[in-house]
Amino acid sequence: MIENRLVPNIDILSDFSRTMPIDEFSQKGFGVSSMKDAPGNDFKTVLSGLVSDLNNDIAKPDQLLNQQMTGNSEVDIHDVMAAMSKAELGISLATQITSKVVNAYNTVMNISI
């Protein structure tokens, strides 16, 4: 018998009802393409927003772990592990993007005129 506290808090039927068709998803303008058309979004604002989101993703596992250790019944270890994986993926992506930007900058600076 599996104890209720070990089962992740997932309601599969509600997840299916929230999904939208691909064409509706693309019409709403989600993703990077929506950032370029938004008025007033310069590079600095977009970059600072992405860094802020990454910072929140990095802090989330610690918050969830503290809640789980203090006995909050709504947070289970699976949520903590999922948050840790998301933070690890975000850090890896940020590191790769940073190295690509630095390489592009070095390439541009080495172009002779």
Backbone as numpy.savetxt, mean C-alpha at the origin, in Angstrom:
# Nx Ny Nz CAx CAy CAz Cx Cy Cz
-11.28 -29.14 16.42 -12.12 -27.96 16.42 -11.24 -26.72 16.42
-11.48 -25.79 15.53 -10.71 -24.56 15.41 -11.34 -23.51 16.31
-10.50 -22.85 17.10 -11.01 -21.79 17.95 -11.31 -20.55 17.11
-12.30 -19.78 17.52 -12.73 -18.60 16.76 -11.64 -17.54 16.68
-10.77 -17.43 17.67 -9.75 -16.38 17.65 -8.64 -16.67 16.65
-8.55 -17.91 16.15 -7.51 -18.25 15.19 -7.98 -18.12 13.74
-9.26 -17.92 13.55 -9.82 -17.81 12.21 -9.80 -16.34 11.80
-9.27 -16.00 10.62 -9.24 -14.59 10.20 -10.64 -14.03 10.01
-10.76 -12.73 10.23 -12.05 -12.04 10.11 -12.32 -11.73 8.65
-12.83 -12.69 7.90 -13.08 -12.51 6.47 -14.52 -12.89 6.18
-15.23 -11.99 5.51 -16.58 -12.28 5.04 -16.52 -12.30 3.53
-16.44 -13.49 2.95 -16.20 -13.63 1.52 -17.34 -13.05 0.69
-18.57 -13.24 1.11 -19.70 -12.75 0.32 -19.71 -11.23 0.21
-19.35 -10.53 1.27 -19.32 -9.06 1.18 -18.17 -8.59 0.29
-17.06 -9.34 0.26 -15.96 -8.98 -0.63 -16.36 -9.10 -2.09
-17.15 -10.12 -2.42 -17.60 -10.28 -3.80 -18.57 -9.19 -4.20
-19.39 -8.74 -3.28 -20.39 -7.73 -3.63 -19.75 -6.36 -3.84
-18.57 -6.13 -3.28 -17.91 -4.84 -3.43 -17.06 -4.74 -4.69
-16.83 -5.83 -5.37 -16.02 -5.76 -6.58 -16.79 -5.11 -7.70
-16.07 -4.49 -8.61 -16.72 -3.83 -9.74 -16.12 -4.37 -11.04
-16.87 -4.30 -12.11 -16.33 -4.75 -13.39 -15.11 -3.93 -13.80
-14.28 -4.53 -14.64 -13.05 -3.88 -15.06 -13.33 -2.58 -15.81
-14.34 -2.56 -16.66 -14.62 -1.34 -17.41 -15.09 -0.21 -16.49
-15.84 -0.54 -15.45 -16.25 0.49 -14.49 -15.05 1.00 -13.70
-14.12 0.08 -13.38 -12.91 0.44 -12.66 -12.07 1.42 -13.48
-11.93 1.17 -14.78 -11.12 2.04 -15.62 -11.81 3.37 -15.89
-13.14 3.40 -15.88 -13.85 4.65 -16.11 -13.73 5.60 -14.94
-13.58 5.05 -13.72 -13.48 5.91 -12.55 -12.11 6.56 -12.43
-11.14 6.11 -13.19 -9.84 6.76 -13.21 -8.95 6.43 -12.04
-8.95 5.18 -11.59 -8.08 4.79 -10.51 -6.67 4.58 -11.03
-5.69 4.73 -10.19 -4.32 4.44 -10.56 -3.53 5.68 -10.92
-2.39 5.46 -11.54 -1.46 6.52 -11.87 -2.03 7.50 -12.88
-2.83 7.01 -13.81 -3.38 7.90 -14.83 -4.28 8.97 -14.23
-4.92 8.68 -13.11 -5.78 9.69 -12.48 -4.95 10.79 -11.82
-3.70 10.50 -11.44 -2.86 11.51 -10.81 -2.41 12.57 -11.80
-2.17 12.19 -13.03 -1.66 13.16 -13.99 -2.73 14.14 -14.44
-4.02 13.74 -14.37 -5.10 14.61 -14.80 -5.67 15.46 -13.67
-5.32 15.15 -12.44 -5.87 15.89 -11.31 -5.26 17.28 -11.23
-6.08 18.31 -11.06 -5.54 19.66 -11.00 -4.79 19.91 -9.69
-3.69 20.61 -9.77 -2.95 21.00 -8.58 -2.04 19.94 -8.01
-1.93 18.79 -8.64 -1.04 17.75 -8.14 0.31 17.87 -8.83
1.25 18.53 -8.17 2.59 18.58 -8.72 3.39 17.39 -8.19
4.58 17.23 -8.68 5.41 16.08 -8.33 5.67 16.00 -6.84
5.92 17.14 -6.22 6.22 17.17 -4.79 5.03 16.69 -3.97
3.83 17.11 -4.33 2.63 16.72 -3.60 2.37 15.22 -3.74
2.49 14.72 -4.95 2.27 13.29 -5.18 3.31 12.47 -4.44
4.57 12.86 -4.52 5.64 12.12 -3.87 5.49 12.15 -2.35
5.15 13.30 -1.80 4.98 13.38 -0.34 3.79 12.55 0.11
2.73 12.48 -0.71 1.59 11.63 -0.38 1.95 10.16 -0.40
2.75 9.75 -1.38 3.18 8.36 -1.45 4.09 7.99 -0.27
4.96 8.91 0.11 5.85 8.65 1.25 5.04 8.58 2.54
4.04 9.43 2.67 3.17 9.39 3.85 2.41 8.07 3.93
1.90 7.61 2.79 1.21 6.32 2.76 2.14 5.17 3.12
3.37 5.22 2.63 4.35 4.19 2.96 4.67 4.22 4.45
4.80 5.41 5.01 5.06 5.54 6.44 3.92 4.94 7.26
2.68 5.17 6.84 1.53 4.59 7.53 1.53 3.07 7.41
1.88 2.55 6.23 1.94 1.11 6.03 3.03 0.47 6.89
4.13 1.19 7.11 5.21 0.66 7.94 4.82 0.65 9.41
4.06 1.63 9.85 3.65 1.73 11.26 2.50 0.79 11.60
1.72 0.37 10.61 0.52 -0.44 10.84 0.81 -1.77 11.53
1.85 -2.55 11.13 2.08 -3.83 11.82 2.36 -3.67 13.31
3.10 -2.63 13.69 3.38 -2.41 15.10 2.10 -2.11 15.88
1.22 -1.29 15.28 -0.04 -0.98 15.94 -0.90 -2.23 16.10
-0.99 -3.02 15.04 -1.80 -4.24 15.10 -1.22 -5.24 16.09
0.11 -5.36 16.12 0.75 -6.29 17.05 0.51 -5.86 18.49
0.60 -4.56 18.77 0.30 -4.07 20.11 -1.14 -4.35 20.50
-2.07 -4.15 19.56 -3.47 -4.43 19.85 -3.70 -5.92 20.08
-3.03 -6.77 19.31 -3.19 -8.21 19.46 -2.61 -8.69 20.78
-1.48 -8.11 21.18 -0.84 -8.53 22.42 -1.60 -8.05 23.65
-2.32 -6.95 23.53 -3.10 -6.45 24.67 -4.45 -7.13 24.79
-4.77 -8.03 23.86 -5.98 -8.82 23.99 -7.16 -8.33 23.18
-6.94 -7.47 22.20 -8.03 -7.02 21.35 -8.51 -8.20 20.50
-9.77 -8.58 20.67 -10.28 -9.77 19.99 -10.56 -9.54 18.51
-10.57 -8.30 18.06 -10.84 -8.02 16.66 -9.60 -8.14 15.79
-8.42 -8.19 16.38 -7.16 -8.28 15.64 -6.57 -9.66 15.87
-6.32 -10.38 14.79 -5.66 -11.68 14.93 -4.28 -11.62 14.27
-3.53 -12.68 14.47 -2.15 -12.71 14.01 -2.07 -12.68 12.48
-3.11 -13.15 11.81 -3.12 -13.12 10.35 -3.16 -11.68 9.83
-3.89 -10.82 10.52 -3.93 -9.41 10.14 -2.55 -8.76 10.32
-1.88 -9.15 11.40 -0.54 -8.62 11.66 0.43 -9.07 10.57
0.37 -10.34 10.21 1.27 -10.87 9.17 0.98 -10.25 7.81
-0.30 -10.03 7.51 -0.64 -9.39 6.23 -0.12 -7.95 6.20
-0.23 -7.24 7.31 0.28 -5.87 7.38 1.80 -5.85 7.26
2.46 -6.84 7.85 3.92 -6.93 7.73 4.34 -7.19 6.29
3.62 -8.06 5.61 3.94 -8.35 4.21 3.72 -7.12 3.34
2.65 -6.37 3.61 2.38 -5.16 2.84 3.47 -4.13 3.08
3.91 -3.98 4.32 4.98 -3.03 4.62 6.29 -3.45 3.96
6.59 -4.75 3.99 7.82 -5.24 3.36 7.79 -5.01 1.85
6.65 -5.25 1.24 6.50 -5.03 -0.19 6.63 -3.54 -0.54
6.06 -2.68 0.29 6.16 -1.24 0.07 7.59 -0.74 0.18
8.33 -1.24 1.16 9.73 -0.85 1.31 10.55 -1.33 0.13
10.31 -2.55 -0.30 11.03 -3.09 -1.45 10.74 -2.28 -2.71
9.49 -1.94 -2.92 9.12 -1.14 -4.09 9.73 0.25 -4.02
9.70 0.88 -2.85 10.28 2.21 -2.69 11.78 2.19 -2.94
12.45 1.13 -2.49 13.89 1.00 -2.72 14.20 0.85 -4.20
13.41 0.04 -4.89 13.64 -0.15 -6.32 13.36 1.13 -7.11
12.30 1.82 -6.75 11.98 3.08 -7.44 13.08 4.10 -7.21
13.58 4.18 -5.97 14.65 5.12 -5.67 15.90 4.82 -6.49
16.26 3.55 -6.59 17.47 3.20 -7.36 17.26 3.50 -8.85
16.06 3.28 -9.37 15.79 3.60 -10.78 15.86 5.10 -11.04
15.33 5.89 -10.11 15.38 7.35 -10.27 16.82 7.85 -10.22
17.62 7.31 -9.30 19.02 7.72 -9.21 19.78 7.31 -10.47
19.51 6.11 -10.98 20.17 5.67 -12.22 19.77 6.55 -13.39
18.50 6.93 -13.47 18.03 7.80 -14.55 18.69 9.18 -14.43
18.81 9.68 -13.21 19.45 10.98 -13.00 20.92 10.92 -13.44
21.61 9.86 -13.04 23.02 9.72 -13.43 23.17 9.59 -14.94
22.25 8.91 -15.59 22.29 8.77 -17.05 22.10 10.13 -17.73
21.16 10.90 -17.24 20.91 12.22 -17.81 22.12 13.15 -17.59
22.72 13.05 -16.42 23.86 13.92 -16.13 25.09 13.52 -16.95
25.18 12.29 -17.40 26.33 11.85 -18.20 26.16 12.13 -19.69
25.01 12.62 -20.09 24.80 12.94 -21.51 25.61 14.19 -21.84
26.42 14.06 -22.87 27.21 15.25 -23.29 26.45 16.00 -24.36
26.53 17.30 -24.28 25.81 18.16 -25.22 26.77 18.66 -26.28
